[in-house]
């Protein structure tokens, strides 16, 4: 293949091989912005890249979480399948837009410094099998909306300000790990 043709195909792919219309990137950008992304201490392997939200003059993202292998992001068919930003040094709150990552099967935000309440919008993540919010400083209670998920496991242990009681009991088959208490709902 000629270098010119290869360059043209690469250019086309950089525009058309992106995972979506930018909505996944917007959601990740919300998470990055609301949790002091500039100060994250990435927990990543050598093949991953730091998150980058540079845009062109039209506002389109120049990078893509799947194509560019963002740290903590695993994709299947150009959709985010797993998001694991455990121990990345997140400081702040979880944006409600995170509930729009509908293809996510595993969401791990554990071992960070996340504060505030757990967004009810996370209950929209019906594909999630495992939700890890452990070892943060969330406050309030486990939103009932999370009981409607198809998750097998929700870990909210080591969150000293979470009201821990079994509000999911009898509504679903979720295991909720809340410090010394484990509920099998």
C-alpha positions in Angstrom: 0.0 0.0 0.0 1.4 3.4 -0.9 2.2 5.8 1.9 -0.3 8.3 0.5 -3.1 5.8 0.5 -2.2 4.6 4.0 -2.3 8.2 5.2 -5.7 8.8 3.6 -7.1 5.6 5.2 -5.6 6.6 8.6 -7.2 10.1 8.3 -10.6 8.5 7.4 -10.4 6.1 10.3 -9.5 8.9 12.7 -12.8 10.5 11.9 -15.1 7.6 11.2 -13.7 4.9 13.5 -14.7 6.7 16.7 -17.0 4.8 19.0 -20.0 7.1 18.9 -21.2 10.6 18.3 -19.2 11.9 21.3 -21.8 11.1 24.0 -19.5 8.5 25.7 -16.7 11.1 25.6 -19.0 13.8 27.0 -20.0 11.5 29.9 -16.4 10.6 30.7 -15.5 14.3 30.4 -18.2 15.1 33.0 -16.6 12.5 35.3 -13.1 13.8 34.7 -14.2 17.4 35.4 -16.3 16.6 38.5 -13.5 14.6 40.1 -10.5 16.8 39.6 -9.2 14.8 36.5 -6.1 17.0 36.1 -4.8 15.6 39.4 -5.7 11.9 38.9 -2.9 9.4 39.7 -3.7 6.9 37.0 -3.6 3.2 37.9 -2.9 1.9 34.4 -0.9 -0.5 32.3 1.7 0.6 29.8 -0.7 0.2 26.8 -3.3 2.6 28.2 -3.3 6.4 27.7 -4.3 9.2 30.0 -7.7 10.7 29.3 -7.7 13.5 26.8 -10.6 15.8 26.0 -9.1 18.1 23.4 -11.6 19.2 20.8 -11.3 20.7 17.3 -12.7 24.0 16.3 -16.2 22.5 15.8 -16.1 21.0 19.4 -15.6 17.4 18.2 -13.4 15.3 20.4 -10.0 14.6 18.8 -9.5 11.5 21.0 -11.7 8.5 21.8 -11.9 6.5 24.9 -12.1 3.2 23.0 -9.9 3.8 20.0 -7.2 5.5 22.0 -7.4 3.0 24.9 -8.0 5.4 27.8 -6.8 4.1 31.2 -9.5 2.2 33.0 -11.8 1.9 30.0 -12.5 -1.4 28.3 -14.6 -1.5 25.2 -16.5 -4.0 23.1 -17.7 -3.0 19.6 -16.7 0.6 20.3 -18.9 0.9 23.4 -17.6 1.2 26.9 -18.0 -2.2 28.6 -16.0 -1.7 31.8 -15.1 1.5 33.5 -12.6 0.9 36.3 -11.1 4.1 37.8 -10.4 2.5 41.2 -7.5 4.1 43.0 -7.1 6.9 40.4 -7.3 9.6 43.0 -10.7 10.9 42.1 -11.7 13.9 44.3 -15.2 15.3 44.0 -18.7 14.0 43.1 -20.1 11.5 40.6 -22.0 13.3 37.8 -25.5 12.1 37.1 -24.6 11.7 33.4 -22.6 8.6 34.4 -26.0 6.8 34.4 -26.1 7.2 30.6 -23.3 4.8 30.0 -25.9 2.1 29.2 -23.6 -0.5 27.8 -21.3 -0.7 31.0 -21.2 -4.1 32.6 -18.8 -3.2 35.4 -18.4 0.2 37.0 -15.6 0.5 39.6 -15.1 3.8 41.4 -13.7 2.3 44.6 -10.7 3.6 46.7 -10.9 7.2 45.8 -12.1 10.4 47.6 -15.6 10.7 46.1 -18.1 12.7 48.2 -21.7 13.6 48.0 -24.7 11.3 47.5 -24.8 8.3 45.1 -26.6 9.6 42.0 -30.0 7.9 41.5 -29.2 7.9 37.7 -26.8 5.0 38.3 -30.0 2.9 38.5 -30.3 3.4 34.7 -27.2 1.2 34.3 -29.3 -1.9 33.7 -26.5 -3.8 32.0 -24.2 -3.5 35.1 -23.3 -6.8 36.7 -21.0 -5.3 39.4 -21.0 -1.8 40.9 -18.1 -0.9 43.2 -18.4 2.4 45.1 -16.4 1.2 48.1 -13.8 3.1 50.1 -15.0 6.6 49.4 -16.8 9.2 51.5 -20.3 9.0 49.9 -23.1 10.3 52.2 -26.8 9.6 52.4 -28.3 6.2 51.7 -28.2 3.7 48.8 -30.7 5.0 46.3 -33.7 2.7 45.8 -33.1 3.1 42.0 -30.0 0.9 42.3 -32.2 -1.9 43.6 -33.8 -2.0 40.1 -30.5 -2.8 38.4 -29.7 -6.2 37.1 -26.4 -6.2 39.1 -25.3 -9.2 41.0 -23.2 -7.1 43.4 -23.2 -3.6 44.7 -20.2 -2.7 47.0 -20.7 0.4 49.1 -18.5 -0.8 52.0 -16.0 1.6 53.7 -18.2 4.7 53.1 -18.5 6.0 56.7 -21.3 8.4 55.9 -23.6 6.0 54.1 -26.8 5.0 55.9 -26.6 1.3 55.6 -29.8 -0.7 55.6 -31.3 -3.2 53.4 -33.8 -1.2 51.3 -33.5 -3.6 48.4 -34.5 -6.6 50.4 -37.1 -8.7 48.6 -37.0 -6.6 45.4 -34.2 -8.2 43.5 -31.3 -10.7 43.6 -28.5 -8.2 44.4 -25.8 -8.7 47.0 -25.2 -5.4 48.7 -21.9 -5.2 50.7 -22.1 -2.5 53.3 -19.2 -2.7 55.7 -19.9 -5.4 58.3 -23.3 -6.2 56.8 -23.8 -8.1 53.6 -27.4 -8.2 52.3 -28.6 -10.8 49.9 -31.6 -9.2 48.4 
